[in-house]
Structure formats: C-alpha cells, structure tokens
Amino acid sequence: MRTQKYLSSLILLLSFSFSSFLAFGLESGHSTRTFCVWDPVGAGGPVMRMVRDSTPKALTWGIAWKLEAYTDDKIAANDFKAGKCDAVLLTEIAVREFNGFTGTLGAIGAIPGHTELKTLMATLAKPKAAKLMIEGNYEVAGIVPIGSVFIFVRDRALDSLDKFQGKKMAVLNNDPVGVNMVRKVGGSVVGASLSSFAGFFNNGSVDMIFAPAVAYETMELYKGVGQQGGIISYPLLHTSMQIVIHRDKFPETFGQQMRSYVHSRFDEMATVVKAAEKSIPESNWVSIEPTQRTDYDRFMRESRIALMNDGLYDARALKLMKKVRCHHQPAAGECTSNEE
C-alpha cells in the first residue's frame, strides 16, 4: 500500500539519523551503552531493524550498543528515567517529563503549517538553542517531525466543537493535556495506549481519535472511518518523535551534533509526511467552513493559554512559536497581544 511505502521511507530516514547517532559514539574503549527504541511492532519491527543494521558502525567508535525494543513508549520512558537506558527514542508526549520545552512543541494550534514548522525546526537546531534542549542530566538530541495530527471521526457529521459533547475520545496514556482538552469540549475520556487506541476506534469503543496521516493505513484506521466517518481537515498540532540521552553518558558535543544531523534531513522527512497525507482518499477528508476554522483557532489559542497557566505547557516554547507565527503573519490579531 502507498502509505506503508511512505512509512517505510520515513523509517529509513529515521535510520539515517540513528546511523549517525550510533556512529558518533565515545572514542575511548569499548563501552556499552543501552539504546531503548520505541517500535510499535516490537523487536522485529522496522525501526528496530534499521537501528540493529546500523550497530556495526558504533563499534568503529568504540561503542558496543545494547538495543532494547519497546512497544509501549511509557514503559520505555520509565526505564530510561530509572537509568536502564542511556538513550531512548520516544513520542513527544512521553518526552514531556524529561524536557518541558520540547514536550510543548506539539501544543495545539501553535504551528499552523509547514512553513512555520520549518522555521521552528531551523531555529531549534542552532547552537544558541542548545540550552533549551537540556534539563538537568537529560538532553534532547534530536527532534523528528512526523506530521500534523488530525481528528479521525466515525461519523463525519462530527465536524464542529459543539458536536463533540458527550462523545468518547481516546487519550494516549491519559496524557493530562489530552484529558484537559477532551473535558474542555465536553467529551468523555477513554484512556488508551499506542497499541490499543487504533483498535478502540476501529471497533467503535470511541467516537474519535487524534492521529497523524501515516496512521491511516499502517494502523488500519480506514476500518474505523468506514463509509460514515472521516478526517477533519484541520491540523490540530504537529507531533514528533524525540531522542533523549543521559548527558553524562556521552561526549559534551554529542547532543548538538545529533540535532544538527537530524535537522539536515528535515526536507526529506517533510516530503514523506506530505505524501502520506495526500495518499488518503479525498472523499475521507471532511472540509470545514471558514467560520468553523475561526472557532477552532480561537478555541486552540484560549486552550494553549489555559494549559500554560496550569503548568502543562512551557511558556518559553509558546512564546517562541508565537514569534514564528507572527514572523510569517505579522498582521494577525494575536501579534499585538502579550497573553502568550
């Protein structure tokens, strides 16, 4: 299937990053470092396979890698926090406990399009942004955008905020931001994991989920969409996977080297993501009226500010993303406000 091909391409691009990650290594001795990788398929999955194929390069730099596969990113995060992993690949949601700044980059409505995303990623890849990547002994060594997140609904009539009341919505790992948002629109929270949320949607246990385009075929979300459902053509946010390391386990320059390398592949990754979105049948997209889009925009902005005030979003990240938006759309009304 075409989307599977696009996902494979994305995984290949990720593997290039991992190859670089493995090759940088430490130059002294043959130290063992554990790299915990989230792969929805597990040890035999495509991400793990790509990482495993790259491990010989690490040996040339004196590093013997011990690879650990996780199908649950929450467990991977817990093991990393406990020191069982020296480096870890996680979803953006799971990264929040290690870096509030990069964990806020997926704030709802904060990055409206590709142009703004490209500016943001270029800014964060610069050395002067390095301090934002570090919290204590944790450092984000790579940010890999994987596309916009959309609302998938089993009934395409659910196209506006006022129609979400009482509807069941899956929230990954009971993420506090997601729980807050669902309750704000009057929805009913259904806790889910990355391995279960697609099944909940496909079998009708929930009325809607939030997912990027690459999940449409790879997680068989077309089954839940069926003939009556659809995908609302409003990008809620941009999401990513992120590499986090224990700083004291790597050379001081490693984090910046890795971030620069990952950013150098941004355009290729963006091409894969765009292709995945275009591969979804046009009939499955649910267009919304300009007035509905205005309602979404207002709701997203008010929600971002509320979540920031509640301590769930990092104010520095929101301020930076607002600067990016206003750089591209200086006439926007929000650009004269100091609320965000």
ChimeraX attribute file (.defattr): number of C-alpha atoms within 10 A of each C-alpha:
attribute: neighborCount
match mode: 1-to-1
recipient: residues
	/A:1	8
	/A:2	12
	/A:3	22
	/A:4	16
	/A:5	14
	/A:6	22
	/A:7	22
	/A:8	15
	/A:9	17
	/A:10	23
	/A:11	20
	/A:12	17
	/A:13	20
	/A:14	20
	/A:15	21
	/A:16	18
	/A:17	22
	/A:18	24
	/A:19	20
	/A:20	18
	/A:21	25
	/A:22	24
	/A:23	19
	/A:24	21
	/A:25	24
	/A:26	22
	/A:27	15
	/A:28	9
	/A:29	11
	/A:30	16
	/A:31	15
	/A:32	13
	/A:33	19
	/A:34	17
	/A:35	23
	/A:36	25
	/A:37	25
	/A:38	26
	/A:39	21
	/A:40	19
	/A:41	15
	/A:42	17
	/A:43	18
	/A:44	11
	/A:45	14
	/A:46	18
	/A:47	23
	/A:48	24
	/A:49	15
	/A:50	18
	/A:51	23
	/A:52	18
	/A:53	11
	/A:54	19
	/A:55	20
	/A:56	16
	/A:57	18
	/A:58	21
	/A:59	19
	/A:60	16
	/A:61	18
	/A:62	18
	/A:63	23
	/A:64	21
	/A:65	19
	/A:66	14
	/A:67	18
	/A:68	18
	/A:69	22
	/A:70	21
	/A:71	18
	/A:72	19
	/A:73	27
	/A:74	20
	/A:75	13
	/A:76	23
	/A:77	26
	/A:78	14
	/A:79	15
	/A:80	22
	/A:81	16
	/A:82	10
	/A:83	12
	/A:84	16
	/A:85	23
	/A:86	22
	/A:87	26
	/A:88	28
	/A:89	28
	/A:90	23
	/A:91	21
	/A:92	24
	/A:93	23
	/A:94	22
	/A:95	24
	/A:96	17
	/A:97	14
	/A:98	22
	/A:99	21
	/A:100	21
	/A:101	22
	/A:102	24
	/A:103	23
	/A:104	25
	/A:105	26
	/A:106	23
	/A:107	26
	/A:108	23
	/A:109	21
	/A:110	26
	/A:111	24
	/A:112	18
	/A:113	14
	/A:114	14
	/A:115	12
	/A:116	20
	/A:117	21
	/A:118	17
	/A:119	15
	/A:120	18
	/A:121	18
	/A:122	13
	/A:123	14
	/A:124	20
	/A:125	23
	/A:126	13
	/A:127	13
	/A:128	10
	/A:129	12
	/A:130	16
	/A:131	9
	/A:132	16
	/A:133	23
	/A:134	22
	/A:135	15
	/A:136	10
	/A:137	11
	/A:138	17
	/A:139	24
	/A:140	28
	/A:141	28
	/A:142	28
	/A:143	26
	/A:144	24
	/A:145	22
	/A:146	21
	/A:147	24
	/A:148	25
	/A:149	22
	/A:150	19
	/A:151	20
	/A:152	30
	/A:153	26
	/A:154	24
	/A:155	17
	/A:156	18
	/A:157	12
	/A:158	22
	/A:159	21
	/A:160	14
	/A:161	15
	/A:162	10
	/A:163	13
	/A:164	20
	/A:165	15
	/A:166	14
	/A:167	16
	/A:168	20
	/A:169	29
	/A:170	27
	/A:171	25
	/A:172	23
	/A:173	19
	/A:174	15
	/A:175	13
	/A:176	14
	/A:177	17
	/A:178	20
	/A:179	20
	/A:180	19
	/A:181	19
	/A:182	22
	/A:183	15
	/A:184	14
	/A:185	16
	/A:186	17
	/A:187	22
	/A:188	19
	/A:189	21
	/A:190	19
	/A:191	17
	/A:192	18
	/A:193	16
	/A:194	16
	/A:195	15
	/A:196	12
	/A:197	25
	/A:198	26
	/A:199	18
	/A:200	20
	/A:201	25
	/A:202	20
	/A:203	11
	/A:204	15
	/A:205	15
	/A:206	22
	/A:207	24
	/A:208	30
	/A:209	24
	/A:210	22
	/A:211	21
	/A:212	22
	/A:213	26
	/A:214	26
	/A:215	19
	/A:216	23
	/A:217	18
	/A:218	15
	/A:219	16
	/A:220	14
	/A:221	23
	/A:222	21
	/A:223	18
	/A:224	26
	/A:225	22
	/A:226	14
	/A:227	13
	/A:228	12
	/A:229	22
	/A:230	26
	/A:231	29
	/A:232	20
	/A:233	17
	/A:234	21
	/A:235	17
	/A:236	24
	/A:237	22
	/A:238	24
	/A:239	24
	/A:240	20
	/A:241	19
	/A:242	22
	/A:243	25
	/A:244	27
	/A:245	25
	/A:246	20
	/A:247	21
	/A:248	11
	/A:249	14
	/A:250	17
	/A:251	12
	/A:252	10
	/A:253	10
	/A:254	17
	/A:255	24
	/A:256	21
	/A:257	17
	/A:258	22
	/A:259	25
	/A:260	18
	/A:261	19
	/A:262	25
	/A:263	22
	/A:264	14
	/A:265	15
	/A:266	17
	/A:267	11
	/A:268	13
	/A:269	23
	/A:270	19
	/A:271	13
	/A:272	22
	/A:273	23
	/A:274	17
	/A:275	17
	/A:276	24
	/A:277	19
	/A:278	11
	/A:279	16
	/A:280	18
	/A:281	8
	/A:282	11
	/A:283	10
	/A:284	19
	/A:285	16
	/A:286	19
	/A:287	16
	/A:288	13
	/A:289	10
	/A:290	9
	/A:291	9
	/A:292	15
	/A:293	15
	/A:294	11
	/A:295	14
	/A:296	17
	/A:297	18
	/A:298	13
	/A:299	17
	/A:300	19
	/A:301	18
	/A:302	14
	/A:303	19
	/A:304	25
	/A:305	17
	/A:306	15
	/A:307	19
	/A:308	19
	/A:309	13
	/A:310	10
	/A:311	11
	/A:312	19
	/A:313	24
	/A:314	22
	/A:315	19
	/A:316	15
	/A:317	22
	/A:318	22
	/A:319	15
	/A:320	17
	/A:321	24
	/A:322	17
	/A:323	17
	/A:324	21
	/A:325	23
	/A:326	17
	/A:327	14
	/A:328	12
	/A:329	13
	/A:330	13
	/A:331	10
	/A:332	12
	/A:333	9
	/A:334	15
	/A:335	16
	/A:336	10
	/A:337	8
	/A:338	7
	/A:339	10
	/A:340	21
